[in-house]
Amino acid sequence: MAEEQQKSGHNNGGNLIPTPEEVATFLPKTVAEGEWEKKWEEGATQWDLGGPTPIISHLIDTGSLPNGKALVPGCGTGHDVVAMASPERFVVGLDISENALKKANESYGSSPKAKYFSFVEEDVFTWRPNELFDSIFDYVFFCAIEPEMRPAWAKSMYELLKPDGELITLMYPITDHEGGPPYKVDVSTYEDVLVPVGFKAVSIEENPHAIATRKGKEKLGRWKKIN
């Protein structure tokens, strides 16, 4: 497993990325004790891949990401934001963690791509910019919020997208573990909140590009805002 993660470039500085079941044993205590910011400050973020999500790299390589303006909610240290950014795609990374965004700016502020992305400290549930987005990529944000907040998440995704905009969800973790975060999900978890607000599933597929500890626990869902 370690060899496979090292080959993928996502071993978090030499540490194995824990499984969602393992994360669910330590992260709830961290959140309850108000130490989320402290985790980012200390770099004790075992869930951070240390680089772009492999499926994002694949979508970029195959020309499968929409152009225009893109949003990554819960962007953390911004790896996916920077990977997605290009002259054809301006990407906004959104997070409520000041320390996470500080690290993102320290890592990528001088990137040659810097004019194609920005990091914004805001709450996705209340933030409404003047310009809507052509696409949104959600990975480990949906599974981190309390399940009762999922309808509000869907409403925000709808309100932040342009008509006919695309929501790309990497559905994770598809497991049977109890508690969280991360909270377990399945396809119906997304359908139950996205379809009622005006989304239609374009495709839902297994993710063959998942890192070792997440293989078989992820599906890629692509949704269109239809009304």
N, C-alpha and C positions, 0 to 999 in steps of 0.2 A: 504493500500500500504506500509506504513512504517513497519507494522508487517511482511509482506511478505519479504521485503528487509532485515530486521533484521535476519529473519530465514535463508536467503541465505548467510549471512555474507558479503554482498556487499552493505552496506549503507554509505560507505565513511566516517567512523568515526562518524556516527550518523546523517549525512546529506543525504537527499534523492538525488539519482543520477538524474539529470535533464533529461528531454526528449531531443531528438535531436533537436526538434523545439525550445526548450528553449535555448539550447546551441548555436544554430545558431543566437540567438539575442545578445549574449554577446561576443562570441569568435572572430568573425570577427574584432571587434573594438580592442580587445587585440592584435591580430596579426598585424593589421594595425599600431598600436602604438609601435610595437616592444617590447611588454611586455611579450612575450611568456616565456622567461627565468625567468623573474621576477615572473610569476605565479608559476613556479616550485620552485623557491627559497622560496616563501612565503607559499607554500603548498596550494595555492588557485586553486586547480585542480579538479573542480567539476566533470569532466568526468572520473576521476580515480576511479575504482571500489573498491580499497583498498584491493584487493585480486585477486586470479586467476579468469579468465573468467569461468563461470560455465560449458560451453561446453567443455573447456579444461579438467576440472576435470572429466567430464563424459567420454571423449575419453580415458583418462588415465585409468580410472576404468574399461573400457570395452576392453582395449588393442587395441584400434583403431588408435593409433598414430604410424606413422612409426618410426622405430629405426634408428640409425645412427646419422648424424650431421644435426641439425635443426637450422633455423634462424627465429627470430621474429623481423621484421622491425618496427620501431617506438615503441620500447618496453617500453618506459616511465620508471616507477620505477621497472619494471622487474618481476612483480608477475607471469605472464605466463611463463617467461623464467625459473624461479626456479621450478615452478610446473611441467614443462615438463622434467626438467633435471633428468637424472638417469644414472646408469652404462651403460645402453644400448643406451643412447641418450645424446650426448653432444650438448648443446644449446647456440647459440650466440644471445645476445640481442643487437640490433643496434639502436642508436638514435643520433640525432644531438644536443640534449640538454645536455650540461655539467651538469646542475643542476639536471636534471632527473636522469642521470646516477650516480651522486654523491649520491643521495638519494637511488638509487638501491644498490650501494655498501655499504652504511651505514646500510641498512636494511638486506642485504643478504651476505655481505662479509664473515661473520663467520658461514654461514650455513654449516651443515654437507654435503650438496650437492655441496659446492663451487668448487670442482674439476671437476664438470660435467657441468659447465656453465661459460661464460665470458660476460662482457659488453664492447662494442666497440663504441667509439664516431666517427661515420662516416656517410656519406650521401649515402643512398642506391642507388641513381641514378648514382653515380660515383665509389663507392667502389667495387672492384673486388678482393676477396681474392685468395690465391693460391689454396685452396681446395674448391670445390663446395659442395652444400648441398643436402642431401637426401630429405629434406622437408622444407617448409616455411609456417609459420602461419601468416596471415594478418587479423587483425580485424579493429581497428579504424585508420589505417594508410591510406588506400585507400580513405576513405571518407573525410580525412582531407586535401588531396592535391587538388590543383586547377584541375577542370575537364580536362583542356587541357593537363595536365601532365599525364593523365591516360595511353596513349600509351607508354610513356617512362617508367612508372611503370611496365607495362606488359613486356616490353623488359628487364628490370632489373630482374624481377622474372624469366624469361626464362634463362638469362645469369648466374644467381646465382645457378640454380638447375642442378644437375647431369642429364644425360639422364635417362628418366623414373622416374625422381623425382616427388614428389607430392607437389602441392600448395594447402593449405587449406585456404579458404576465408570465414570468417564470414561476410556475406553481410549485411551491415548496414550503414545508416538507410533507410529502404524501406518505404518511406513516400512521401508526396506531398508538403513538405515545400519548400520555396524558399530560395536561398542564402546558405551561409555556410562560413566556415566549422562548423559542418559536412555537406557535400553536399549530397543530396538525391541520392540513387542508386536503381537499380533493377537488375534482373538477366541478362537482355540484356546489361546493362552497363559493366558487366564483360565479357560477351561473345564477345562483339564488339571489345575488345582490346586483349583478351587472345587467342581466336581461330586463328586470323591471324598470330600470332607469333609462334604458334606450340603447343597449349594446347588443350586437349580434356576433356570435363566435364565427370567425372566418376559418380558423384551423386550430386543432388541439392535437399535439404530437408528443411522443416521448422525447426526452432530451438526451441524445447520445453523447453530448459533450460535457456532461456533469463531471465535477471532480470526484475522486475516488470515494470519499465518504458520503457523497450525495447521489451516487449512481442508483437508478431505480426509484428515486424519491422525488423526481422532478418531471414536469411536463411543461411544454411551451404552448401557451395559449395566446392567440392573436384575435383581437376584437375590434370591430368597427362601431363607431358612434353613428347610429342610423336615424335618430330623430331628435 
